[in-house]
Amino acid sequence: MDLELPLEGAPIREKILSWLRYRFELSRGGSGHNVRSMEGLRGLAVFLVFLVHYATFMHPWMKVDKSFMDFVAAIHTMGNSGVDLFFVLSGYLIYGSLISRDQSFSIFMMRRVKRIYPAFLVVFLIYVLLSFIFREQSKIPSGIGPASLYLVQNLFLLPGLFPIEPIITVAWSLSYEMFYYLLIPLVISMLGMRRMELRLRAVLFAALALLIFCYCAAFGGHVRLIMFISGILLSESISGKLMSPPGSAVALAALIVGLVSTILPLEGFSGYSLKIAILFCSFFVLCFSCFAHPSAWLPKAFSWTPLRWFGNMSYSYYLLHGLALKTAFLFFPVHFPQNAPVLFWGLLPCAFILTLIPTTLLFLFVERPFSLVFPGKSH
């Protein structure tokens, strides 16, 4: 589908729709059978992350009955799984691209850097500037040496895999992404995986996921790294037709089970690892169904155009929405002092719309022109 700018003389509604399609329609009608529902799944993932921070800001403000506060806490916990869904989609896309053809490691990494850094650097500079303006809320340590080291650590995306507090709260996940980008092409190349039988590759990755799970269940660690392997197994299952994909009803049930599992009263390393393992399976089933049956009702629901467009700008939204929410909550308590459950639901769409303004600007003026030169090809 060719995307064109609005034409002179066209009705105003058509001009607006054409403008939106030109700037937010990255799939160009879908170059692959799974592109559209994948964009929608990104939208779901980043909305879950929004709920985390919305609940975080609402929690100290809402002083109502305990049952509702427990509900807000559950929303917060379930929303954290949005990052895990992003990891599954990254695992699927990057592995599928690398396993299908030999690529230069340097060129591959330059593309990844170009994809991540333009929007990140803009938001990073905003946070640094605000840290000097609002020193009482700054995360930057005192002293030129410690401050410089902290900023360099954040620039190299070290918080997350390493015990460093990120200056951008959500940026911890970028260290996971960058670790995966660095490791997976080397693993594919060194083990000669392109020449390996597909089922053997799947068995090796499944064994690796099990090994990581067992270690983290016993000793703790970065168990969420297995979500990338869920995406890898998804790629192998679809390309090799290793099993029959589930229907939409099963996929929706898997999504619900995965989200609910995050609030189960499972404690310690083993409990947390088990929750991640359930998400590992749940998101695999969800994505497998949507990508393998694009004409079924669930992938069609995820192919809803506004949700896809939201998914296409999900990276910009992910980076900046927390700061936008914090700004909004400087205003909300002054003008909406009532503490009632209805306020939680009433302010939610208002807060969401307010976060769309700066994040859309970041997408349109930074991410899209500098990171998405080839719409539909970028991951």
C-alpha positions in Angstrom: 0.0 0.0 0.0 1.5 3.3 -1.0 1.3 6.0 1.5 0.8 9.5 0.3 0.5 12.9 1.9 -2.9 14.6 1.9 -3.9 16.0 -1.5 -5.2 19.4 -2.2 -9.0 19.6 -2.3 -9.6 16.4 -0.3 -12.1 16.4 2.5 -10.6 17.4 5.9 -11.3 13.9 7.3 -9.4 12.3 4.5 -6.5 14.7 4.9 -6.2 13.8 8.6 -6.4 10.1 7.9 -3.9 10.3 5.1 -1.5 12.3 7.3 -1.8 9.7 10.1 -1.3 6.8 7.6 1.8 8.5 6.2 3.5 8.9 9.6 2.3 6.0 11.6 1.7 3.2 9.1 5.0 1.4 9.2 3.9 -2.0 7.8 2.7 -0.5 4.5 -0.2 -2.9 4.4 1.8 -5.8 5.9 4.9 -7.2 4.1 4.6 -10.4 6.1 1.7 -12.4 7.4 2.3 -11.5 11.0 3.2 -7.8 10.8 -0.1 -6.2 11.6 -0.9 -8.2 14.7 2.7 -7.8 15.9 2.3 -4.1 15.7 -0.9 -4.4 17.8 0.9 -6.6 20.3 3.5 -3.9 20.7 0.6 -1.5 21.5 -0.7 -3.9 24.2 2.8 -4.3 25.6 3.4 -0.6 26.0 -0.1 0.1 27.4 0.7 -2.5 30.1 3.8 -0.5 30.9 1.7 2.7 31.0 -0.5 1.0 33.6 2.5 0.3 35.8 3.4 3.9 36.1 -0.1 5.2 36.3 -0.8 2.9 39.2 2.5 3.9 40.8 1.6 7.6 40.7 -2.0 6.9 41.8 -1.2 4.6 44.7 0.1 7.2 47.3 -2.7 9.6 46.3 -5.6 7.1 46.6 -6.6 6.5 50.2 -9.6 4.3 49.9 -10.5 0.8 51.1 -7.8 -1.9 51.1 -9.5 -4.1 48.5 -9.3 -1.3 45.9 -5.7 -0.6 46.8 -4.9 -4.3 46.3 -6.5 -4.1 42.9 -4.3 -1.1 42.0 -1.3 -3.0 43.2 -2.4 -6.0 41.0 -2.7 -3.7 38.0 0.9 -2.5 38.7 2.2 -6.0 38.9 0.5 -7.3 35.8 1.6 -4.3 33.8 5.2 -5.2 34.3 4.7 -8.2 31.9 4.5 -5.7 29.1 8.3 -5.6 29.0 8.4 -9.4 28.8 6.2 -9.3 25.8 8.6 -6.8 24.2 11.4 -9.2 24.8 9.5 -12.1 23.1 8.8 -9.9 20.1 12.5 -8.8 19.9 13.6 -12.4 20.3 11.4 -13.4 17.4 12.3 -10.6 15.0 16.0 -10.4 15.6 16.6 -14.2 15.5 14.4 -14.7 12.5 16.3 -12.0 10.6 19.7 -13.4 11.6 19.0 -17.1 11.1 17.6 -16.6 7.6 20.8 -15.1 6.1 24.4 -14.4 6.9 25.0 -10.8 8.0 28.0 -8.7 8.9 28.1 -8.3 12.7 29.3 -4.7 12.5 26.5 -3.7 10.1 23.9 -5.5 12.2 25.0 -3.7 15.4 25.1 -0.4 13.7 21.5 -0.9 12.7 20.6 -1.8 16.3 22.5 1.3 17.6 20.7 3.5 15.1 17.4 1.9 16.1 17.9 2.5 19.9 20.0 5.6 20.4 18.5 8.7 18.6 15.3 8.7 20.8 17.2 7.5 23.8 19.8 10.3 23.6 17.1 12.9 23.4 15.3 11.6 26.4 18.6 11.1 28.2 19.5 14.7 27.7 16.1 15.8 29.0 16.6 13.8 32.2 20.1 15.2 32.7 18.9 18.7 32.2 16.0 18.2 34.7 18.4 16.6 37.1 20.4 19.9 37.3 17.2 21.9 37.6 15.5 19.8 40.2 18.6 18.7 42.2 16.5 17.3 45.1 15.1 14.6 42.8 18.3 14.0 40.8 19.7 10.5 40.6 23.2 11.8 39.5 25.7 11.4 42.4 27.7 14.3 43.8 31.2 14.9 42.6 32.5 15.2 39.0 34.0 11.7 39.0 31.0 9.7 40.3 28.6 11.9 38.2 30.6 11.3 35.0 30.9 7.6 35.7 27.1 7.4 36.3 26.3 9.2 33.1 28.7 7.1 31.1 27.2 3.9 32.5 23.7 5.1 31.5 24.9 6.1 28.0 26.3 2.6 27.5 23.0 1.1 28.7 24.5 -0.8 31.7 21.7 -0.4 34.2 19.6 -3.5 34.3 22.1 -6.3 33.8 24.3 -4.5 36.3 23.2 -3.1 39.7 23.1 0.5 38.6 20.0 2.7 39.0 18.9 4.0 35.5 18.5 7.7 35.1 15.5 6.9 32.8 13.5 4.5 34.9 12.4 2.2 32.1 15.9 2.1 30.4 17.0 -0.9 32.4 15.3 -3.1 29.7 17.6 -1.7 27.1 20.6 -3.4 28.7 18.7 -6.7 28.2 18.0 -5.8 24.6 21.6 -4.8 23.9 22.9 -8.0 25.5 20.7 -10.0 23.3 21.8 -8.1 20.2 25.4 -8.7 21.0 25.1 -12.3 21.9 22.7 -13.9 19.5 24.6 -13.2 16.2 27.8 -14.6 17.8 26.0 -17.7 19.0 24.5 -18.3 15.6 27.8 -17.9 13.9 30.1 -19.8 16.3 27.7 -22.8 16.5 27.0 -22.8 12.7 23.3 -22.7 13.4 22.3 -21.8 9.9 23.6 -25.2 8.8 22.0 -27.0 11.8 18.8 -28.9 11.5 15.9 -26.8 12.7 14.6 -29.2 15.3 18.0 -29.5 16.8 18.3 -25.7 17.1 14.9 -25.6 18.8 16.0 -28.3 21.3 19.2 -26.5 22.1 17.4 -23.2 22.8 14.7 -24.9 24.9 17.5 -26.6 26.9 19.2 -23.2 27.4 15.9 -21.7 28.6 15.5 -24.5 31.1 19.1 -24.2 32.3 18.7 -20.4 32.9 15.3 -21.0 34.6 16.8 -23.7 37.0 19.8 -21.6 37.9 17.7 -18.5 38.6 15.1 -20.4 40.5 17.9 -21.7 42.8 20.3 -18.7 43.0 18.5 -15.7 41.5 19.6 -13.8 38.4 18.3 -12.4 35.2 15.6 -15.0 34.5 13.7 -12.6 32.2 16.4 -13.2 29.6 14.5 -16.4 28.8 11.7 -14.3 27.2 14.0 -13.7 24.2 14.3 -17.5 23.9 10.5 -17.7 23.8 10.7 -15.5 20.8 13.4 -17.6 19.2 11.3 -20.8 19.7 8.4 -18.9 18.2 10.4 -18.2 15.1 11.5 -21.8 14.8 8.0 -23.1 15.4 6.5 -20.9 12.7 9.2 -21.3 10.0 9.6 -25.1 10.6 5.9 -25.8 11.4 7.0 -27.8 14.4 3.5 -27.9 15.9 0.0 -26.9 15.2 -0.8 -23.4 16.3 -3.6 -22.9 18.9 -6.8 -21.1 18.1 -7.7 -17.6 19.2 -9.7 -18.7 22.3 -6.7 -20.7 23.6 -4.4 -17.8 22.9 -6.7 -15.3 24.7 -6.9 -17.8 27.7 -3.1 -18.0 27.6 -2.8 -14.2 27.8 -5.2 -14.1 30.8 -3.4 -16.9 32.6 0.0 -15.2 32.0 -1.2 -11.9 33.4 -2.9 -13.4 36.4 0.1 -15.6 37.2 2.1 -12.5 37.9 0.0 -11.8 41.0 0.2 -15.3 42.5 1.6 -15.4 46.0 4.8 -17.1 45.0 7.9 -15.9 46.9 11.6 -16.1 46.5 13.8 -16.8 43.5 11.8 -20.0 42.7 8.5 -18.2 42.9 9.5 -15.3 40.7 11.2 -17.6 38.2 8.0 -19.7 38.0 6.0 -16.6 37.2 8.4 -15.7 34.4 8.2 -19.3 33.1 4.4 -19.1 32.9 4.7 -15.8 30.9 7.3 -17.6 28.7 4.7 -20.1 27.7 1.7 -17.7 27.7 3.2 -15.2 25.4 4.6 -17.9 23.1 1.0 -19.3 22.7 -0.4 -15.8 22.2 2.1 -14.8 19.5 2.1 -18.2 17.8 -1.7 -18.1 17.4 -1.7 -14.5 16.1 1.2 -14.9 13.7 0.1 -18.3 12.3 -3.6 -17.5 12.0 -3.6 -13.8 10.9 -7.2 -14.1 9.7 -8.6 -15.3 13.0 -10.6 -13.0 15.3 -7.8 -12.4 17.9 -5.1 -11.3 15.5 -7.7 -9.2 13.7 -8.4 -7.5 17.1 -4.7 -6.8 17.5 -4.7 -5.5 13.9 -7.0 -2.6 14.9 -5.4 0.4 13.2 -5.1 2.8 16.2 -3.6 0.0 18.3 -1.1 -0.8 15.6 -0.2 2.9 15.2 0.3 3.1 18.9 2.5 0.0 18.7 4.6 1.6 16.0 5.5 4.5 18.2 5.8 2.3 21.3 9.6 2.8 21.7 9.2 6.6 21.9 6.2 6.2 24.2 8.1 3.7 26.4 11.0 6.1 26.9 9.1 9.3 27.7 5.7 8.5 29.1 6.9 8.2 32.6 8.2 11.7 32.7 5.0 12.9 31.1 3.0 11.1 33.8 5.1 12.6 36.5 4.4 16.1 35.1 0.7 15.4 34.9 0.6 14.3 38.5 2.0 17.6 39.6 -1.2 19.0 38.3 -3.8 16.3 39.1 -3.7 16.4 43.0 -4.3 20.1 43.1 -7.4 20.1 40.9 -8.7 16.6 41.8 -8.2 16.1 45.5 -11.0 13.5 46.0 -9.9 10.0 46.9 -12.3 7.6 45.3 -12.1 4.6 43.0 -14.0 6.5 40.3 -11.1 9.0 40.2 -8.8 6.2 39.3 -10.8 5.3 36.2 -11.8 8.9 35.4 -8.2 10.1 35.2 -6.8 7.1 33.4 -7.9 8.2 29.9 -6.9 11.8 30.7 -3.4 10.7 31.8 -3.1 8.4 28.8 -4.0 11.2 26.3 -1.6 13.6 28.0 1.3 11.1 27.7 0.6 10.8 24.0 1.4 14.4 23.3 5.2 14.5 24.0 5.8 10.9 23.1 4.1 11.4 19.7 6.4 14.4 19.1 9.4 12.3 20.0 8.3 9.7 17.5 7.5 12.1 14.7 10.6 14.3 15.0 13.3 11.9 16.3 12.5 8.2 16.1 10.8 8.1 12.8 13.3 10.2 10.7 16.4 9.0 12.4 15.7 5.4 13.3 13.0 4.2 10.9 14.5 5.2 7.5 13.0 2.0 6.1 9.5 1.7 7.4 8.4 -1.9 7.6 12.0 -3.2 7.6 13.1 -1.9 11.0 12.4 -4.0 14.0 
